[in-house]
Amino acid sequence: QVQLVESGGGLVQPGGSLRLSCAASGSIVSIYAMGWYRQAPGKQRESVAVFGGDGRTHYADGVKGRFTISGDDAKKMVYLQMNSLKAEDTAVYYCNIVRGPYTYWGQGTQVTVSS
């Protein structure tokens, strides 16, 4: 079993920055993929930044150059640094782990970009 807890969301003005954190606990060995997704009101959940099973980091086109995913294996943490935030980045952001046949999600953290 894997537990994920996100934090760091909030209200920020356009052009501002936020850093999201995801704390993982439980059995997190043999991870296939790990990353961040988001879901805006009325829209489907979408991938934002993911450490993929192919060993590569994948970013959504709309966040390239603005968002950076990083991880700390020793602390079992994954981070999402978000810079130059735009109104369209407003969404609930979720941490995700794929391990074997199982997919785990955190409870999400709200990010609102508004003046």
N, C-alpha and C positions, 0 to 999 in steps of 0.2 A: 504494500500500500504506500502511496505517495501523497503527501499533503503539501499544498502550495498556498502561500499567503502573500498577497501583493500589498504594497504600500507606496506612498509618495504622490498620489494623485491630488488634484485640487483645482482651484480657479487661478488662471494665469492670463495675462493680457497677451494679445497678438504680438509676436516677436520675442516673447519670453521663453524661459526654459524650465523644465522639470526633470527630475530623475526618479524613475520608478524602480522599486526594488521588489524582488520575489525571493522569499525564503522557502527553501525546500527541506522537507524532513521525511523520514521513513526510508524505504528501500529505493535508493536512487542509483543503483549500479546498473550497468548495461543500458544506459540511456541512448536511445536512437536519435532523438531530436529534442530540442528545447528552445523555447522562444516566447515571443509576445504576439498577441492577437488583439484586435479591438472590434467593438461593435457599436456603431452609431445608431441612434433611434431610427427605426424603420428600415434599417439596412442589415444585411447578413454579416456575420462575423468574418473578419478578414485577417490574413497574415500581415504582420507589420515587420518583424525582424526575427529570424529563426537561425539557430545553429542546426544545420541540416544533417541528416544521416550520411550525406555524401562528403562530410567534412568541410563544407563550405558555409559561409554566412549569406543568408538571403534577405534582402530588404525589398519592401514594396516600393514601386517606382515613385510614389508620392512622398516618400520619406527619405530617399537616398540623399546623402549629403547633409541631412538635418538630424537624423536619429542614429544612435550608435548602441549596439547591444554588446554587453560584456558579461563575463562570469567570473566567479571566484569559487573554484572547486573546494578549497579547504573550508570555506564558510558556507558552502552549499547555497550560494546566492547567484541570482541573475539580475542584471540591471538593464535599464533602458534610459539612456540619456537623450532627452528630446530638446532640441534647440530650434530657434526660429519658428516657434509654434504658430499655427494658423487656425482659424475658426473651424476649418474642416477636419482638424485633428481631434475635435471634441468627440468623445466616445468613452465607453467603459473599456478599460484595458485589462486583458487577462494573460496570466502566465500559463504556459502549457508545457507538458512533458509527454513524450511518447516513449514508452518502455515496453518492448515486446509487442504484444497485441493490445496493450492498454494505453489509453490516452487520459491524462489527468489535467484538470483545470483548477485554477484558483477561483476565489469568489469575485474577483475583479476590483478595480479601483477606478473611480470616475475622474476623468480629465476634462475640464471645461476651459475652452479658450475664448475669452470674450472681453471686450472693453467696457 
